[in-house]
Amino acid sequence: MKQIEKQPVRKHTRLSSYDYSENGAYFVTICTKNRENILATIDIEIADVTNLSNDIRSFKIMVTKEIGRPIFQTSFYDHIIRTEEDYLAIWQYIDDNPIKWTLDEYFRW
């Protein structure tokens, strides 16, 4: 009898105490399968964040059709930018991240 592998439990992607219908800034990370280095930075403006999951799904479908094969990991990570300090920390993360790639054991160029 084939043993069924237990899938990891995904965390909820939304804060229950946050009103997503209000204007705000968000940092969103979408990863490719096996961290394949095939995309560039893409800036997307989303007018209605309550539909962020749908917009990300649509984006992934569009890119998958264009490329002709699935390239994305399931889900995505988003972070609500609440303060200027939060914004600056994320900016620093984005700025420093490419430098750290070469230190990553999974990095392939």
C-alpha positions as CSV (number, residue, x, y, z in Angstrom):
1,M,0.0,0.0,0.0
2,K,1.4,3.4,-1.0
3,Q,2.1,5.7,2.0
4,I,0.7,9.2,1.7
5,E,3.1,11.9,2.5
6,K,1.9,14.5,4.9
7,Q,1.8,18.0,3.4
8,P,3.1,20.9,5.4
9,V,0.5,23.1,7.0
10,R,0.4,26.6,5.4
11,K,0.2,29.7,7.6
12,H,-2.7,32.0,7.1
13,T,-1.5,34.9,4.8
14,R,-3.8,37.6,6.3
15,L,-3.7,39.4,9.6
16,S,-7.1,39.0,11.2
17,S,-6.7,42.4,13.0
18,Y,-5.8,44.4,9.9
19,D,-8.3,46.2,7.6
20,Y,-7.0,45.5,4.1
21,S,-9.6,47.8,2.5
22,E,-7.6,50.8,3.7
23,N,-4.8,52.4,1.6
24,G,-1.4,51.0,2.4
25,A,1.9,49.8,1.1
26,Y,2.8,46.1,0.9
27,F,6.0,44.2,0.3
28,V,5.2,41.0,-1.7
29,T,7.7,38.2,-2.4
30,I,7.0,35.5,-5.0
31,C,9.5,32.7,-5.4
32,T,10.2,30.5,-8.3
33,K,10.4,26.7,-8.0
34,N,13.8,25.5,-6.8
35,R,14.7,29.2,-6.5
36,E,15.5,29.3,-10.2
37,N,17.0,32.6,-11.2
38,I,14.9,33.5,-14.2
39,L,13.0,36.6,-13.3
40,A,13.8,40.2,-12.6
41,T,12.3,42.6,-10.2
42,I,8.7,43.5,-11.2
43,D,6.8,46.4,-9.8
44,I,3.0,45.9,-9.9
45,E,0.4,48.4,-8.6
46,I,-2.6,46.8,-7.2
47,A,-5.6,49.0,-6.5
48,D,-7.6,46.7,-4.3
49,V,-5.5,44.8,-1.9
50,T,-8.4,42.8,-0.7
51,N,-7.9,40.9,-4.0
52,L,-4.2,40.5,-3.6
53,S,-4.3,36.7,-3.6
54,N,-6.4,36.8,-6.8
55,D,-4.0,39.3,-8.4
56,I,-1.0,37.2,-7.5
57,R,-2.6,34.1,-8.9
58,S,-3.5,35.9,-12.1
59,F,0.0,37.1,-12.5
60,K,1.4,33.6,-12.0
61,I,-1.0,32.1,-14.5
62,M,-0.1,34.8,-17.1
63,V,3.6,34.3,-16.7
64,T,3.2,30.5,-16.7
65,K,1.3,30.7,-20.0
66,E,3.8,33.1,-21.5
67,I,6.8,30.9,-20.5
68,G,5.0,27.6,-21.3
69,R,5.7,25.9,-18.0
70,P,5.0,26.4,-14.3
71,I,7.9,28.2,-12.6
72,F,6.4,29.4,-9.2
73,Q,6.3,28.0,-5.7
74,T,2.9,27.8,-4.2
75,S,1.7,30.8,-2.3
76,F,3.6,34.1,-1.7
77,Y,4.7,36.2,1.2
78,D,3.4,39.7,1.9
79,H,4.2,42.2,4.6
80,I,2.2,45.3,5.5
81,I,4.5,48.3,5.6
82,R,3.1,50.3,8.6
83,T,5.9,52.8,9.4
84,E,8.7,54.6,7.8
85,E,11.1,52.5,9.9
86,D,9.4,49.3,8.5
87,Y,9.8,50.7,4.9
88,L,13.5,51.5,5.4
89,A,14.1,48.0,6.8
90,I,12.5,46.4,3.8
91,W,14.3,48.7,1.4
92,Q,17.6,47.6,3.1
93,Y,16.6,44.0,2.8
94,I,15.9,44.4,-0.9
95,D,19.2,46.3,-1.4
96,D,21.3,43.7,0.5
97,N,19.6,40.6,-0.8
98,P,21.4,40.1,-4.1
99,I,24.8,40.3,-2.2
100,K,23.6,37.5,0.1
101,W,22.6,35.2,-2.8
102,T,26.2,34.0,-3.3
103,L,26.3,32.9,0.3
104,D,23.1,30.8,-0.1
105,E,23.8,27.1,-0.5
106,Y,21.1,26.9,-3.2
107,F,22.5,29.8,-5.3
108,R,23.2,28.9,-8.9
109,W,24.3,31.4,-11.5
